[in-house]
Amino acid sequence: MRPSARALLLAILTLAGASPVRSEAPTAAASPDFAGCVGGLKTLAEERGVPRPVAETALSGIAPDPAVVPATQSQAEFVKPVWEYVEASVTPERIATGQAKLAEWSEVLGRIEAAYGVDRHILVAFWGVESNYGAALEGAGIRPVVPALATLACGDPARPGLWRDELVAALKILADGDADAERMRGSWAGAMGHTQFMPTAFLRHAVDFDGDGKRDIWHAVPDALASTANFLKQSGWRAGEGWGLEVLLPDGFDYRLADETTERPFAEWRTLGLKPAGGAFPDGAERRAVLLLPTGAKGPAFLLEPNFRVILRYNTALAYALTVAHLSDRLRGAPGFTRDWPRGDRMLSTEERTDLQTRLSALGHPVGGADGKIGPKTRAAIRAFQAAKGLVPDGYADAALLEKVRAAGAPAP
């Protein structure tokens, strides 16, 4: 589901999955508490400039959607092994359909490239991952956005302010006339249209590219793709550069260099013995990249350019960004990854990841908070632990690592 203002790298860490969550339509009756909360949302919307009649019409008589709050705990890009997430979207069928879409929309994509400087393959990859090129927009998981966001604003204690902001933005879209309540349908988190924009991202970045007077990301493919290009451009997309590439590491490589934060010129990475898994390194002394090993020393390695960080602004999950990047390459005819994933390894559950983070912190390796999500700070803490124990410091969190951390004597949470 996504563009998301999910979009904002630090502000929205766990918004939508890459495809709409399928669930039943809301059936629960509104409780007095919910009705009171909705009344407060009407007042908040009016205070923020939404005409009172718009808020009254959109929010009156709605019931909470019982599927949406549980969905906040089961986003695929945060709970699946990275290879399962990538391979669920980068399929032969999706590649073939994407290449057909590239041909079908070639003229429009050419004008979007000229206007925004974003490569067409990246745009079509977002489209493919977010809604399977629009096919998912009629799925069982698509629901009215306003009731879903009201449910989250009144029922998700972790981020009520986020959901209130998104709800008010959705009401402003209704007030502006870009959509009506029937058209404004999306995922459980309120992500809408072909490329799954959150309402706040819609207000900031959606454009009317086909010139019909409406920013229609639900039915107008040119509007949806150009809006995505505008989002990426405004987020810092570098025209003429790629996202990065898979690389092969030399024997004896110092895995502490794969810290996800230290940019080095491609020439320096070449000097350190890295080689492209296919093709060649980009030209230009100014081109720089960081090294990432999503599954440690046993899996593929990637040099990531600044545009990869822009993809992460669309959705902060590493698995999501890598899926979009890889699908874009496959759409242009590139082969799959050279090195396979460590498919025999057991991935950690959310509870185990939280346990790992708690224990690492107790051992003096801070993770920045035990949230059950393995991000750059947690991987840095893992590398520090591995180095202290004489292990390969690749930052990889699996069941074998958790056993070693537990055996190191850190107290249980």
N, C-alpha and C positions, 0 to 999 in steps of 0.2 A: 504494500500500500504506500505509498509514499509521496514528493518533492516535498517536499517537504520542508516545512519549516522544521520539519524533522530535520530538518535541514540544518539547524544551527548546531554546529559541532559540539559545543559545550553545553548548550541550553537544553537540548532534547536528546538524551542519551538512549532512550528506549522506545521511541515511537514505533512505527509500524513495521509489519513484516513485508516481504517483497511481493506478496500477493494477498488479495483479500482473504480474511479469515472466514471460513464457511461456518454458519451457525443458524439456529432457528430465529424466526422473527420474534420481536419482543411480545411477551404475553403477560408479564406481571402487572398487577394494578399498582397505581401510584400510591405510596404510603403518605401519611400526613407529613412526615419529615421530608420526603421527596417533593411534595407539593410546596412546602414552605421554602425549600431550597430553590425551586424553579421560580417562585415569586421573587426571591432575591436576585436571581439571574436576570429577570426582566428589568428590575431596577438598575442593576449594574449596566446592562446593555444601554438603557436610556441615558445613564450618566456618561457613557462613552460615545454618545452621538447616534445611537440607533433610534429611529422614530418609534415611539411607544406602540403604535398600531402594528408595526412589523414584528416586534418582539412578542406582543400579545398573540397575534395570529400564529406565529411559528411555535410558541411554547405552550399555549393553552391546550389542556387536555392530553398532553403526552404522558406516556408511562415509561418507567425505567426499562432499559433493554438488559435482560439478565445475562446476556452473553458477553458484554463488552468488558466489564471489570475483570473477570477471570482471564480474558485474552491478554491483559497486560503482563501476565506472568508466563506466557507461552509463545513468545515471538521466535519464529524459526531461526532467524539469523543469529540469535544469541544462544540457542540451545542445541542446535544440530552440529555434528562435526562439520568442519568447513568444507570438506570434499562432498558431503551429502548435499549441502546447501548449493554449492556451485553446480553440481551435476544435475540437480533438480531443475535448474533453469537453462543450463547450456546443453541442450539436447539436440540431436540431429534435426528433429522436427522444428524446434524453435530457431535453429540456425537457418534452415531452409525457408521458413516463413519470413524471418527477418530479411533475408536476402531478396525475397520477393517484394517485401515492403520497401526496401531501398530502391528497387526498380520502379515500383508503382508511384512513389512519392519523390522521385528524383528531382523534378523541377522545383518543388516546394523546398526540399532539403537544400538544394543549391542556393536558393534565396535566403534561407535561414543561415547557412554557413557564411554567406556574404555579409549578412546583417550583424551576426553575433560572434563569428570566428570560432564556432564550436563544430568539431568534426561530426559528420552525419552518422558515422558508425556508432559513436558514443550515444548520440541521441536515440537512435533506433534500439540500441542495447538497453537504455533506460526503459523505453517503451515495452520492450519484450519482457524484461524482468518485472516491471511494475504491474502490467495488466495482460501479459501475453498478447500484445498488440491490440488491446481492446477487447479480446475475447472474454476476459474475466469480468468485464463490467456488467454482465448480465447474470453473474453467478449467484448462488444462494447466500453468499456472505455479504453481498452488497445490501446496504440498508440506508434508511434516511439518516442524514448526517446530524441534524439538529437533535433528535432524541438520543442518539449515541453519545454526542458530546455532552449533553445535559446529564446523562447517566454518569459519565466519567467525572464531570465537574462536581456532582453531588455524591459520588460513591467511591472515588479513588482517593484515599487519604494521602497517598504519596505525592501527587502532583495536581492538586485541585486548581491552583493558580494557572498552570499551563492549560488545563482543559477549559477554564473560564475564558482565557484569552482566545482560544480557538473557537469557542462557541460564539463569542461576541463578533469575531471576524466572520463567521458563517452568517450571522444575522446581517452584518454590513453588506455581504455579497447579495443577500436577498434584497436589501434596501436599495442597492445600486442597480438592480435589475439584470445582473449578469446571469442569474439563475433563479428559478422558482423552487419551491419546496419539493415538488415532484422530481425536478431534474437534479436537485442537490442530494445525490446519493453517493455513498462511498464505503470505505472499510469501517471496521469497528472503532478505529481511532479517528475517523473523520477525514481520511485521505481520499482524494476525489479525482476522478477523470482518468484519462489514458495514461498519464504519468504520475498519478496519485499525489497531487498537491494538498498539503494541509491548508486550511482556510487562511491563516496568517501569511503563508507563502504565496497564496493566490493573490491576496491584496497587494503584496510587494512586487510580485514578479510576473503575474499572468498578463498576456498581451493579446490583442485582437489582430492576429496576423492575416486573417482572410478578409478583413475589412467590412464585416457585416454589422459592426457596432456592438458586438458582445464578445467578451472573453470566454469562449465556450470550450473548456478543456474536456467536457464530457462527450461531445459529438463532433467537434471540429478538430480533425487531426492536425491541420496547420497551426491552430491556436495552441494545442497541447504541446507540440514539439518546439514551437518557437518560445513558448513560456518556459519550457525546460532549458532551452539554450540561454534565455535571458537570465534565469536563475544561476546557471553555471558561470556565465560571463560576469554577473554581478558578484559572484563568490570568488572570483579571481582566476577563472580559466585562462590559460595561456594558449593563445592561438598558435597553431603550427607545431605544438609539442604534444607528445603522447602521455599516457598514464604511467608508463614504465615497461618492464619486460622481465621474463624469467631468466635467471642466470644459473650457471654451474659454478660451484665453489671448488677451489683447489684442495688437495690433500693437506692436512695440517692447518687448515684455515682457523684463524682466531675468531671464534664465534662471539666474542665480546664486541666485535665491530658491528654486529647486527642489533643495534640498539634502537632502531626506528626513529631516531631523532637527529643523528649526526649526518648532515649532508656532505657528500664528497663529490668532486667532479668525476664524470665517467672515466676520464683518463686515470685518475687515482685508483678507482676501483679496478681498472684494467691492470695497473701496476701491482695491485694486491693479488692478482691471479684470477679474478673473476672473468668468466667468458659468457657471452650471450648463448642461451640455449638454442636460439635460432636467429638468423639475421645478423645484425651488427649493432654496436652501440651507437647512440645518436651522435651526430656531429655537433661541434660548437663547444668552445671552452667554458661557456657560461652554463651549460646544461649540467645539473647536479641531481643526485638521488640519494635516498636512504636505503638501507638494506633491511629486509623483513623476511623472517622465517616463520610463517604461520603455524607450522607443526614441527618446528625445531630442525635439528640436523638431519632427520630422517625423511623430510619432505621437500617440496619445491622451495626455492629461494627466489626472491624478487627484489629488483631495484625499482624503487618507486619515486617518480618525479612529482613535482608540486601539484600537477593536475589530479593525482590520486587523492590528495587531501581535499580537493574540491569535490570529488565524488563522495567522500566521507561527509561533507557538509550536507549532502542530500539525505544520507542515512549513515549514522555513525558506526554501524556494525562492519567490522573488517570483512566478514564473509560476504556481505552484500556488495561492498565496493569492489572486491575481487571478482565477484560474479559479473557485475556490469563491465568491468575492464576486460575480462576474458571473453565475454560474449561479443564485445565490440571487435576484438581481434578475430574471432571466429567468423564474424560477419564479413570481414574483409578478406577471408580465405586463409588465415593462418591456422596452423595445426594446434592440437591440444597441448597440454603441458608435457614437457619432456620427462620430468621425474614424477613418479607416482606418490601418492599420499601414504602415510603409515596406517593402512586400513585395519591392521590387526590390533592397534592400540585401543584401549578402552578410554573413552572420553569421560570426563567428570560430570556428575550431575550438578545442578545449581547449588544444592546443599554442600556437596563436596568442594566445589570451587570456593564457596564462602568459608568453609573449614580451612582450606588451604591458605586463603588470604589471612584469616585470623591467626593461624599458626606462624606464617611467615612474619607477620608483624610482631608477634611475641618473641620471635628469634632475632629481632632487631633489623628486619628487612621491611620497611614500611611499604604498603601497597596503595595508600591513599583512600582507604575505606573498603570494608568487606561487603561488597555488593553482589558477589557471585558472578561478575563479568570480568573476564581476563582481558585487560587493556594494557597499554604501554607501561603504566606504573607497576602493575602486578608482574608483567614479564621482566621488568628491570629487577624487581625483588627476587624473582626466581633465578635470574642470572647471577645475582649476588650470592644467593644460597648455593647454587651449583658450583660457583667458583670456590667458595669457602670449603666445600666438601670434595673438591677435586673432580667434579663431574663436568661434562661438556656444557659450557654456559650458554645454552641456546634459547633459554627462556620458555621452554615448552612445558605446558601443564597437562599431564595425563595421570592415569592412576598410579603408574610406577613412581612418578615424582611425589605424589601425595604420600605414598608409603614411606618414602625417604624422609620427607618433612616430619611425618608423625614419629618416625623412629629417632629423629634428632632430639626428641624430648620436649618439644613445645607443649604446653598444657592444652588440653581440649577446650573448645569454647564453652 
